[in-house]
């Protein structure tokens, strides 16, 4: 029995030497030390030994069990260390390699100016309203008192969506006025920025898609004076305290009286230059006192309420703000241009 135990010890030592993985090691542990393992099998036969031999063999068996346990745990540590080393080598990160440069985006100049304008109006108690870009002609034309003969209704000017001319890409943000007045009772104070579409050829000052900011104020006793005061404040905040404005009479079907507002040329200070075509002034927006017909059409009594409206050309406003002389730069997305802001 002693020989058997010694033999087992040698056999186990050789087998452990060849075990190179954790599962292999585990199956050796079960094979030698497990409940149904080889040492247990030998110990079970102890009954056949004499009383003198039994403790000697028992001691030897325990010693061999301990030796094998010890060898297994040593081997396990060895395997773990080897695995860790291998991972450290294969997953090594060279922290000295320079990182990939990720370029941070920035706001488009049009959005910079839009945010400035929004801040100014929100500061005066205005809210931001939104309307659809695919608009009903009823909202973009009829309810704005635009006659059926108006050139803006021509297929050559407007992007119609339906054959019957009832739906088109809005050619101004003014229909948002109607949508707001139909839903909301006065007092109303909103601006509504957004895209508008016209069949224009692209050149330095035209694009088939551009941006407007609509404005609408309706309350009791609102006058042209309020319109002037509001717009002058916006211009002075955007372009500086001493920037002069000029209100020229004009015609829009949805306002009466109507005007166009010019600012003193920011390039030459009003002396006359190429940008302002020697006039000293640059056109910025259309405005006026909301036509009684438009109010009545939206269910607002024109005898009780009055208001003013305006439509700012946001792209033009941006060009004046930064001294940009070609509208196309705002739409071409050339990073050499955009990264300057
Ligand atoms: N919608 C006009 C345009 O695109 C601009 C405009 C003029 C808007 C007068 C208004 C306004 O609200 O009252 O030319």
Boltz pocket constraint, residues with backbone or C-beta under 6 A from the ligand:
constraints:
  - pocket:
      binder: B
      contacts: [[A, 171], [A, 172], [A, 173], [A, 174], [A, 214], [A, 215], [A, 252], [A, 254], [A, 255], [A, 258], [A, 259], [A, 285], [A, 286], [A, 287], [A, 288], [A, 289], [A, 308], [A, 309], [A, 310], [A, 311], [A, 312]]
      max_distance: 6.0
